Structures are given as structure tokens and as C-alpha cells.
Amino acid sequence: MTHRKAGPAAHGPTSAPQATHGTALAGSTAASPWRALPVILVGSFMAILDTFIVLVAAPAIQADLHASDGEVQLIVAGYQITYAVALITGARLGDAFGRKRLFMVGMGLFTLTSVACALAPTAGVLIGARLAQGLSAALMFPQVFSMIQVLIPAQQRHRAFGALGSVIGVSTVVGQLVGGLLISADLFGTTWRPVFWVNVPIGLITLALAARVLPETRAPQARSLDLPGLAVLTMALFLLVIPLVEGRDAGWPVWSWVSLAGSVVAFVLFIVVERWVERAGRAPLVSLRLFAERPFAIGITLVVVAYAGVNSFFLILSLMLQNGFGMSALGAGLEYTPLAVAFFATSLLAARWTPRHGRRVLELGSVLAATGFLATLLMALSAGGRLSAGPLIAPLILVGLGNGLLLPQLLNTVLGRIPPSEIGMASGVLSTGQQVGGAVGVAVIGVFFFDALTPHGSRVAQYAHAFGTAAILNLAIAVVATALLFALPREKPAEAA
């Protein structure tokens, strides 16, 4: 079977939000596009790193800032929410005002918000800084895909996107290790704060290099901004996530249920607004006609579900390793390392195997990941207070192997049936779905985890029980994702080489 490639926008675990072609502006060209590539890849590295490095840092942040369980979840999920809702808008701003300009603005704001995160005196301030950091990442990250498409010749573009996929894979490994190293080093008695300070020198150096080597490009006809859609979607997501992360601590008051009900109304209003924008002849944030196509409707559900399980699993694992087992952040980072290395190795293999074997590679990955989740939860629930970190490594490697085969190629597979004219919009919607799924997964599974923490038994037993209980939901998510993957149509239109 010949499999159609969905385009470079879909390579790697995070896809391009509506990357469009454009032309370099006079007087602003680089001597070689390969000089520009390492600079823009730093943007993707930093955006992904700041998701994973905070997962390792979460227990230290909670202890130092006396943060509630809900506040910890918001520190993780808030970044992803603002990142998600602004991705498509960030891509359109780059098309209209210049991708180099938006990349540098995003990098500059990312650096400044990293300083704000590092200096945050309270959990509330840190949450606000993380929300702003997510917005800055959404300005910076889409320009990476757009500039690769514009600057790199088509016949060499696969090398650039291969490098991007490797960078994203490496950032997950580095996030675990560097986070653990920095927190364990306790530089100047600042515990978790260096996980944000590390962004500052990288950001400043990248800004200086970007000013020298990046050409400016714009789209010949940039899409208009959908500010009403952006506002309503943002409201809907916050109405959904805030009660999920704060409601349990507050005893599920009336406002939490009103907020959840309000989120349903807001999502319906978002559909109405998007239809109105499209009828008015403007570009909606999300083109609803995509959902009329069964492969895409299944595919977007699959992406949201799959990513809901990933970040939430890493959060509850970090909490168990550090708060339950009493491991240092470095020890927790080292516990993650075999999983992260397995993910990186199979993600490279998936890039080679998927063109030949198609969806079977993803199906194998999904089954392996589900098996790993099953093994970890059975181990946690059966061992209880006798559970230790060492025996968990083997099932965690299974999780890493499976997700390495599944996640990097998932978007490319979902996009395989989308007409070329819709690839930009579809990839943007799927990218947003990734981040929304991650944020909602952290919120929902966090509720199960913290609710299952009881004062009975040893600390290890308490956290093993909570982890096992929450991991049941992770397993259910993996099973649903596997079923959705098998439900995707197998046939894909052939594309001439």
C-alpha cells in the first residue's frame, strides 16, 4: 500500500498550525537556509522542554510555594491552555506581520516570562506567569514550521523536519534530566527556580543569532484573525479546567458546577461563532466542515484522547516518585530516563517504518503503551507499601517504546485523508487538540489522583494507591485511543513520488 504523506507540517509530536508559504523580503535573506535552521529549532526545543521540565519540578514547586493540589495542576495545565488556544492565531500573525518578527517577539516574551516564573513569590503569580509563557510559546512555535517550509527547498525539507522531530524527542529526555539536575543542585538555595532561569541565557543568545541569520518572510495573502472565536474558545477551556483543578480542594461548591455547565454553553457558542465567521467569508479559528469528514472527526478525537493520557501520567508519576517514595528530583529524572530514551529510539524507527508499514506501526505502539500502563497500575495496586522505583522501570520502558511509535507519526496518519487545500487548517486544529488534551488530562486525572490519597497506611502505600487508581484512567484512555486508531480508515490516496 502506498501511503500519502500529509506534508511536512505533520512531522514530529507537535504539528504546524496552518503553516503557509511566503516569500523572503528584500534585503533580509540568509546566505544559507541551513544557517537559520538551528536557530529556529531552539524555539521548538524551549516550548516542548517547558512542558516536561515542569512535570519533574512540580513536587518541589508545591513544597516551596505551599501550593494546593489544584494550583499545581494549573501550573502545568495553564501553560498548555494558552499555548493551545493561541497557536493558530500565532501562525496567522506570523503570516501577516513577518515570521522572523513574530519568532523574535515570541522568544523575547518567552524569556521575560521565564524570568517572571523564576521570581514568582506565590503559586498564584507563578500560574499567571505560566499562562503568559504559554502565549509567548504560541507566538514563537508556529513560525518554526512556516519558516522551514519557506526557507528549505522542497527536496531537502524532509531533512529539516527530521531534525525537528529529533529535537522534540531530545527535549523530552533533556526535560526530565535537566529538571532533576537543576533542582537537586539547589543553586544558591533556589530549589526549583533554575528550571526557568535556564531559559534566559538560551533565549538571549537565540535572539542575537536570529537577528543576524533569519530572513524575514510573510504570506502573500495572510488569513484574517478570528478574535471572536479565540475569545470564546479561551473562555470555554477555562470554564472547563478551573473547576476541575480547584473544585475538589474547595469541596465542589456550587460555582464549580455552574462553571462546568457554563463550559458546555461556551463550546456550543464557539460552534455558533465559527459558523458565523465562515458564512461572513472570513477564516475561522476552526473550520467546522473538517468535522464532517469521518476520518478527521475520529482523528481529532484520537489526538485529544492520546495526549490527555501522556502529560497526566508523567505528573502523577513525578508526584509518586518524589512525594511518595521520597526520591530527589534528580532520582525521579533518572527514573524517567529509560522511558525517555526508549521513546526517542522508537520515534526514530517509526519515521522509517511508517512509510512502509503504515498504520500498523502506530497500532503496535498503542498496544505497547497500553500494556505498559496496565503493568504499572497492577504493580502499584498489588505492591502497595512495598512498591519501589526499581521494578517500575520495565513497564515504564514499555510506555516509552509504545508512545515513541505512536505519537510522532500520529498527526501524519490522521492528516493522510485530508485534501491538500485543508492541510494547514487541519494541522492547526490537531496541534490545538494536542495541547487541549494534555491540559484537560492533567486536570481530570489529577482529580482522581488527589482524591485517592488517603491518610491510611505508610506514605508509600498512600501514593501507590493514588497512582494505581489514577493510572486506571490512563489505561482506559490508552484503550480508547487504540480503539479509535483501529477505527481510522486504512485506505489512503496514493501520491506520486
C-alpha positions as CSV (number, residue, x, y, z in Angstrom):
1,M,0.0,0.0,0.0
2,T,1.3,3.4,-0.9
3,H,0.8,5.9,1.9
4,R,0.3,9.6,1.2
5,K,2.4,11.9,3.2
6,A,0.4,14.6,4.8
7,G,3.1,17.2,4.4
8,P,5.9,18.5,6.5
9,A,3.6,20.1,8.9
10,A,2.8,16.8,10.4
11,H,6.2,15.6,11.4
12,G,7.1,15.1,15.0
13,P,4.9,15.1,18.1
14,T,3.7,18.7,17.5
15,S,2.4,19.8,14.2
16,A,2.3,23.0,12.3
17,P,-0.6,25.3,12.9
18,Q,-1.6,26.4,9.5
19,A,1.9,26.9,8.1
20,T,1.7,28.7,4.8
21,H,4.2,29.6,2.1
22,G,5.6,33.0,1.7
23,T,8.4,35.0,0.2
24,A,11.5,36.3,1.7
25,L,11.6,40.1,1.9
26,A,14.3,42.0,0.0
27,G,17.5,42.8,1.9
28,S,16.8,40.2,4.6
29,T,18.0,36.9,3.2
30,A,20.3,34.4,4.8
31,A,23.3,33.1,3.0
32,S,22.1,29.5,3.5
33,P,18.8,28.3,4.9
34,W,20.8,25.7,6.9
35,R,22.3,28.5,9.0
36,A,18.8,29.6,10.0
37,L,17.6,26.1,10.9
38,P,19.5,25.5,14.2
39,V,18.3,29.0,15.4
40,I,14.6,28.3,14.8
41,L,14.8,24.8,16.2
42,V,15.8,26.3,19.5
43,G,12.2,27.7,19.6
44,S,10.6,24.3,19.4
45,F,13.1,22.9,21.9
46,M,12.3,25.5,24.5
47,A,8.5,25.3,24.0
48,I,8.4,21.5,24.5
49,L,11.1,21.5,27.2
50,D,9.0,23.8,29.4
51,T,6.2,21.2,29.4
52,F,8.3,18.3,30.6
53,I,10.8,20.1,32.9
54,V,7.9,21.5,35.0
55,L,6.4,18.0,35.4
56,V,9.6,17.0,37.2
57,A,9.7,20.2,39.2
58,A,6.0,20.1,40.3
59,P,6.6,18.5,43.7
60,A,9.4,20.9,44.6
61,I,7.2,23.9,43.5
62,Q,4.3,22.6,45.6
63,A,6.5,22.2,48.7
64,D,8.3,25.6,48.3
65,L,5.3,27.8,47.5
66,H,2.8,25.8,49.7
67,A,0.7,25.4,46.6
68,S,-2.6,23.5,46.7
69,D,-3.1,20.4,44.6
70,G,-5.2,22.4,42.2
71,E,-2.6,25.2,41.9
72,V,0.0,22.6,40.9
73,Q,-2.3,21.3,38.2
74,L,-2.9,24.8,36.9
75,I,0.9,25.5,36.8
76,V,1.2,22.6,34.4
77,A,-2.1,22.8,32.5
78,G,-2.4,26.7,32.3
79,Y,0.7,26.8,30.1
80,Q,-0.9,24.3,27.7
81,I,-4.3,26.0,27.6
82,T,-2.9,29.4,26.5
83,Y,-0.4,27.7,24.2
84,A,-3.3,25.7,22.6
85,V,-5.8,28.5,22.0
86,A,-3.2,30.9,20.6
87,L,-1.3,28.5,18.2
88,I,-3.4,29.2,15.1
89,T,-3.5,32.9,15.8
90,G,0.2,32.9,16.3
91,A,0.7,31.3,12.9
92,R,-1.6,33.9,11.2
93,L,0.2,36.8,12.9
94,G,3.5,35.5,11.5
95,D,2.0,35.2,8.0
96,A,0.7,38.8,8.2
97,F,3.5,40.7,10.1
98,G,6.6,38.6,9.4
99,R,7.7,35.2,10.7
100,K,11.1,36.4,11.8
101,R,9.5,39.3,13.7
102,L,6.9,37.0,15.5
103,F,9.6,34.4,16.2
104,M,11.7,37.1,17.9
105,V,8.8,38.7,19.7
106,G,7.7,35.2,21.0
107,M,11.3,34.3,22.0
108,G,11.7,37.7,23.8
109,L,8.4,37.3,25.7
110,F,9.2,33.7,26.5
111,T,12.5,34.8,28.0
112,L,10.8,37.6,30.0
113,T,8.0,35.3,31.2
114,S,10.6,32.7,32.2
115,V,12.2,35.4,34.5
116,A,8.7,36.1,35.9
117,C,8.3,32.4,36.6
118,A,11.7,32.1,38.3
119,L,11.0,35.1,40.5
120,A,7.3,34.2,41.4
121,P,6.8,34.6,45.1
122,T,3.5,32.7,45.2
123,A,1.7,30.0,43.4
124,G,-0.8,32.5,42.0
125,V,1.9,34.6,40.5
126,L,3.6,31.6,39.0
127,I,0.2,30.5,37.4
128,G,-0.1,33.9,35.8
129,A,3.4,33.8,34.5
130,R,2.9,30.3,33.1
131,L,-0.3,31.5,31.3
132,A,1.8,34.3,29.7
133,Q,4.6,31.9,28.9
134,G,2.1,29.7,27.0
135,L,1.0,32.7,24.9
136,S,4.6,33.6,24.1
137,A,5.3,30.0,23.0
138,A,2.3,30.1,20.8
139,L,3.7,33.2,19.0
140,M,7.1,31.6,18.6
141,F,6.5,27.9,17.8
142,P,4.3,28.2,14.7
143,Q,7.0,30.3,12.9
144,V,9.4,27.3,13.1
145,F,7.2,25.2,10.7
146,S,6.4,28.1,8.5
147,M,10.0,29.2,8.1
148,I,11.1,25.6,7.3
149,Q,8.5,25.4,4.6
150,V,9.6,28.8,3.1
151,L,13.4,28.6,3.5
152,I,14.2,25.0,2.9
153,P,14.0,23.6,-0.7
154,A,11.2,21.1,-1.1
155,Q,13.5,18.2,-2.0
156,Q,15.5,18.8,1.2
157,R,12.7,19.6,3.6
158,H,12.4,16.1,4.9
159,R,15.9,16.5,6.5
160,A,14.8,19.7,8.2
161,F,11.6,18.1,9.6
162,G,13.6,15.0,10.6
163,A,15.9,17.3,12.6
164,L,12.8,19.0,14.1
165,G,11.4,15.6,15.2
166,S,14.8,14.7,16.8
167,V,14.9,18.0,18.6
168,I,11.4,17.4,20.0
169,G,12.3,13.9,21.1
170,V,15.5,15.1,22.7
171,S,13.7,17.9,24.6
172,T,11.6,15.3,26.4
173,V,14.7,13.5,27.5
174,V,16.5,16.7,28.5
175,G,13.4,18.0,30.3
176,Q,13.5,15.1,32.7
177,L,17.2,15.0,33.3
178,V,18.0,18.8,33.4
179,G,15.0,19.4,35.6
180,G,16.2,16.8,38.1
181,L,19.8,18.0,37.9
182,L,18.9,21.7,38.5
183,I,16.5,21.0,41.3
184,S,18.9,18.6,43.1
185,A,21.8,21.1,42.7
186,D,19.7,23.7,44.6
187,L,21.7,26.5,43.1
188,F,22.0,29.4,45.6
189,G,19.3,27.8,47.6
190,T,16.7,28.4,44.9
191,T,15.5,24.8,44.6
192,W,13.1,24.7,41.5
193,R,13.7,28.2,40.2
194,P,16.7,27.4,37.9
195,V,14.3,25.3,35.7
196,F,13.1,28.7,34.5
197,W,16.3,30.6,34.8
198,V,17.9,28.2,32.3
199,N,15.7,29.7,29.5
200,V,17.1,33.1,29.9
201,P,20.7,32.7,28.5
202,I,19.4,30.4,25.8
203,G,16.7,32.9,24.9
204,L,19.1,35.9,24.7
205,I,21.7,34.0,22.6
206,T,18.9,32.9,20.3
207,L,17.6,36.4,19.9
208,A,21.0,37.7,18.9
209,L,21.5,34.9,16.4
210,A,18.0,35.3,15.0
211,A,18.6,39.0,14.3
212,R,21.7,38.1,12.2
213,V,20.8,34.9,10.3
214,L,17.0,34.7,9.9
215,P,15.4,36.2,6.8
216,E,12.0,37.9,7.0
217,T,9.1,36.2,5.3
218,R,5.4,36.8,5.0
219,A,2.5,35.0,3.4
220,P,1.3,36.7,0.1
221,Q,-2.3,36.5,1.4
222,A,-2.4,36.1,5.1
223,R,-5.6,34.8,6.7
224,S,-7.6,37.2,8.9
225,L,-7.6,36.8,12.7
226,D,-10.6,35.2,14.3
227,L,-10.7,37.1,17.6
228,P,-14.3,36.3,18.5
229,G,-13.5,32.6,18.1
230,L,-10.3,32.9,20.1
231,A,-12.1,34.7,22.9
232,V,-14.9,32.2,23.2
233,L,-12.7,29.1,23.0
234,T,-10.4,30.5,25.7
235,M,-13.4,31.2,27.9
236,A,-14.8,27.6,27.3
237,L,-11.5,26.0,28.2
238,F,-11.0,27.9,31.4
239,L,-14.6,27.3,32.4
240,L,-13.9,23.6,32.0
241,V,-10.4,23.3,33.5
242,I,-10.7,25.7,36.5
243,P,-13.4,23.8,38.4
244,L,-11.7,20.5,37.6
245,V,-8.5,21.6,39.3
246,E,-9.9,23.8,42.1
247,G,-13.3,22.2,42.7
248,R,-12.0,19.2,44.8
249,D,-10.0,21.4,47.1
250,A,-13.0,23.7,47.6
251,G,-15.4,20.8,48.3
252,W,-17.1,21.1,44.9
253,P,-19.1,24.3,45.7
254,V,-22.0,25.5,43.5
255,W,-19.7,27.7,41.4
256,S,-17.7,24.7,40.2
257,W,-20.8,23.0,38.8
258,V,-22.0,26.3,37.3
259,S,-18.7,26.7,35.7
260,L,-18.7,23.2,34.2
261,A,-22.2,23.8,32.9
262,G,-21.1,27.1,31.5
263,S,-18.3,25.4,29.6
264,V,-20.8,23.4,27.7
265,V,-22.7,26.5,26.8
266,A,-19.4,28.2,25.8
267,F,-18.4,25.3,23.5
268,V,-21.8,25.5,21.8
269,L,-21.4,29.3,21.4
270,F,-18.0,28.6,19.9
271,I,-19.6,26.5,17.2
272,V,-22.1,29.2,16.5
273,V,-19.4,31.9,16.3
274,E,-17.2,29.8,13.9
275,R,-20.2,29.2,11.6
276,W,-20.9,32.9,11.6
277,V,-17.3,33.7,10.8
278,E,-17.2,31.2,8.0
279,R,-20.5,32.5,6.5
280,A,-19.1,36.0,6.6
281,G,-16.3,34.9,4.3
282,R,-13.6,35.2,6.9
283,A,-11.2,32.5,8.1
284,P,-12.5,30.8,11.3
285,L,-10.2,29.6,14.0
286,V,-11.5,26.1,13.4
287,S,-13.2,25.2,10.1
288,L,-16.2,23.1,11.2
289,R,-16.5,21.5,7.8
290,L,-13.5,19.4,8.7
291,F,-15.5,17.6,11.3
292,A,-18.0,16.4,8.6
293,E,-15.2,14.1,7.3
294,R,-15.3,10.9,9.3
295,P,-11.5,10.3,9.3
296,F,-10.8,13.7,10.7
297,A,-13.6,13.5,13.3
298,I,-12.1,10.2,14.5
299,G,-8.6,11.6,14.2
300,I,-9.1,14.7,16.2
301,T,-10.8,12.7,19.0
302,L,-7.9,10.3,18.9
303,V,-5.3,13.1,19.2
304,V,-7.1,14.7,22.1
305,V,-7.6,11.4,23.9
306,A,-4.0,10.2,23.3
307,Y,-2.4,13.4,24.6
308,A,-4.7,13.5,27.6
309,G,-3.0,10.4,28.9
310,V,0.6,11.4,28.4
311,N,1.2,14.6,30.4
312,S,-1.1,13.5,33.2
313,F,0.7,10.2,33.6
314,F,4.1,12.0,33.9
315,L,2.6,14.3,36.5
316,I,1.2,11.6,38.8
317,L,4.4,9.6,38.3
318,S,6.5,12.5,39.4
319,L,4.3,13.1,42.5
320,M,4.6,9.4,43.5
321,L,8.3,9.2,43.0
322,Q,9.1,12.4,44.9
323,N,6.3,12.9,47.4
324,G,5.6,9.2,47.9
325,F,9.0,7.5,47.6
326,G,10.9,10.5,48.9
327,M,13.2,10.5,45.8
328,S,15.1,13.6,44.8
329,A,14.2,15.4,41.7
330,L,17.4,14.0,40.1
331,G,16.4,10.5,41.2
332,A,13.0,11.0,39.6
333,G,14.6,12.3,36.4
334,L,16.9,9.3,36.2
335,E,13.8,7.1,36.7
336,Y,12.3,8.7,33.6
337,T,15.4,8.3,31.6
338,P,14.9,4.8,30.3
339,L,11.4,5.7,29.3
340,A,12.5,8.9,27.5
341,V,15.4,7.1,25.7
342,A,13.0,4.3,24.6
343,F,10.6,7.0,23.3
344,F,13.4,8.7,21.4
345,A,14.7,5.4,19.9
346,T,11.4,4.2,18.7
347,S,10.4,7.6,17.4
348,L,13.4,7.4,15.0
349,L,12.4,3.9,14.0
350,A,8.8,5.0,13.5
351,A,9.9,7.6,11.0
352,R,11.5,4.9,8.9
353,W,8.9,2.2,9.4
354,T,5.6,4.1,8.9
355,P,6.1,4.9,5.2
356,R,6.5,1.2,4.6
357,H,4.1,-0.4,7.1
358,G,1.6,2.4,7.6
359,R,-0.8,2.4,10.5
360,R,0.4,-1.0,11.8
361,V,3.3,0.8,13.4
362,L,1.0,3.1,15.4
363,E,-1.3,0.2,16.3
364,L,1.7,-1.7,17.7
365,G,2.8,1.4,19.6
366,S,-0.7,2.0,21.1
367,V,-0.9,-1.6,22.3
368,L,2.6,-1.5,23.8
369,A,1.8,1.8,25.7
370,A,-1.5,0.3,27.0
371,T,0.4,-2.8,28.2
372,G,2.9,-0.5,30.0
373,F,0.1,1.4,31.7
374,L,-1.6,-1.9,32.7
375,A,1.6,-3.2,34.2
376,T,2.4,-0.1,36.2
377,L,-1.1,0.1,37.7
378,L,-1.1,-3.6,38.6
379,M,2.3,-3.2,40.2
380,A,1.2,-0.2,42.2
381,L,-2.1,-1.6,43.4
382,S,-0.7,-5.1,44.2
383,A,2.6,-4.0,45.9
384,G,1.1,-1.1,47.9
385,G,3.5,0.0,50.6
386,R,6.2,-2.4,49.3
387,L,6.3,-0.7,45.9
388,S,9.7,0.8,44.9
389,A,11.1,2.7,41.9
390,G,13.3,-0.1,40.5
391,P,10.6,-2.6,39.4
392,L,8.7,0.2,37.7
393,I,11.5,0.8,35.1
394,A,10.5,-2.2,32.9
395,P,6.8,-1.2,32.5
396,L,7.8,2.4,32.0
397,I,10.1,1.4,29.2
398,L,7.1,-0.3,27.6
399,V,5.2,3.1,27.9
400,G,8.2,4.8,26.3
401,L,8.5,2.3,23.4
402,G,4.8,2.4,22.7
403,N,4.4,6.2,22.7
404,G,7.6,6.6,20.6
405,L,5.9,4.5,17.9
406,L,2.6,6.2,18.3
407,L,2.8,9.9,19.0
408,P,5.4,11.3,16.5
409,Q,3.6,9.8,13.5
410,L,0.0,10.2,14.8
411,L,-0.7,13.5,13.2
412,N,0.7,12.5,9.8
413,T,-1.5,9.4,9.8
414,V,-4.6,11.4,10.8
415,L,-3.9,14.0,8.1
416,G,-3.4,11.3,5.4
417,R,-7.0,11.6,4.2
418,I,-7.2,15.4,4.3
419,P,-7.2,17.3,0.9
420,P,-4.1,19.3,0.3
421,S,-6.0,22.6,0.5
422,E,-7.1,21.8,4.0
423,I,-3.8,20.5,5.4
424,G,-2.9,23.8,7.0
425,M,-6.2,24.3,8.8
426,A,-6.4,20.6,9.8
427,S,-2.8,20.5,11.2
428,G,-3.5,23.6,13.2
429,V,-6.7,22.1,14.7
430,L,-4.8,18.9,15.5
431,S,-2.0,20.9,17.2
432,T,-4.5,22.7,19.3
433,G,-6.1,19.4,20.1
434,Q,-2.8,18.1,21.4
435,Q,-2.4,20.9,23.9
436,V,-6.1,20.9,24.9
437,G,-5.9,17.1,25.5
438,G,-2.8,17.5,27.6
439,A,-4.3,20.2,29.8
440,V,-7.7,18.5,30.3
441,G,-5.9,15.2,31.0
442,V,-3.8,16.8,33.8
443,A,-7.0,18.4,35.2
444,V,-9.2,15.3,35.2
445,I,-6.6,12.6,36.2
446,G,-5.3,15.0,38.8
447,V,-8.7,14.9,40.4
448,F,-8.7,11.1,40.6
449,F,-5.1,11.1,41.9
450,F,-5.5,13.6,44.7
451,D,-8.9,12.2,45.6
452,A,-7.4,8.7,46.1
453,L,-4.8,10.0,48.5
454,T,-5.9,8.7,52.0
455,P,-4.3,9.2,55.4
456,H,-4.2,5.5,55.9
457,G,-1.0,3.4,55.8
458,S,2.6,4.4,55.0
459,R,3.3,7.3,52.7
460,V,4.5,4.9,50.0
461,A,1.2,3.0,50.3
462,Q,-0.9,6.2,50.1
463,Y,0.8,7.3,46.9
464,A,1.0,3.9,45.4
465,H,-2.8,3.6,45.9
466,A,-3.4,7.0,44.4
467,F,-1.1,6.4,41.5
468,G,-2.7,3.0,40.8
469,T,-6.2,4.4,41.0
470,A,-5.4,7.3,38.6
471,A,-3.5,5.0,36.3
472,I,-6.7,3.0,35.7
473,L,-8.0,6.1,33.9
474,N,-4.7,6.3,32.0
475,L,-5.2,2.7,30.9
476,A,-8.8,3.4,29.9
477,I,-7.6,6.4,27.8
478,A,-5.0,4.2,26.1
479,V,-7.6,1.5,25.3
480,V,-10.0,4.2,23.9
481,A,-7.1,5.6,21.8
482,T,-6.3,2.1,20.5
483,A,-9.9,1.6,19.5
484,L,-10.0,4.9,17.7
485,L,-6.8,4.1,15.9
486,F,-8.2,0.9,14.6
487,A,-11.4,2.8,13.6
488,L,-9.5,5.1,11.3
489,P,-10.0,4.2,7.6
490,R,-7.0,2.3,6.3
491,E,-7.2,3.4,2.7
492,K,-5.2,6.5,1.8
493,P,-4.9,8.1,-1.6
494,A,-1.6,7.4,-3.3
495,E,0.7,10.3,-4.1
496,A,3.1,10.4,-6.9
497,A,6.7,10.4,-5.8
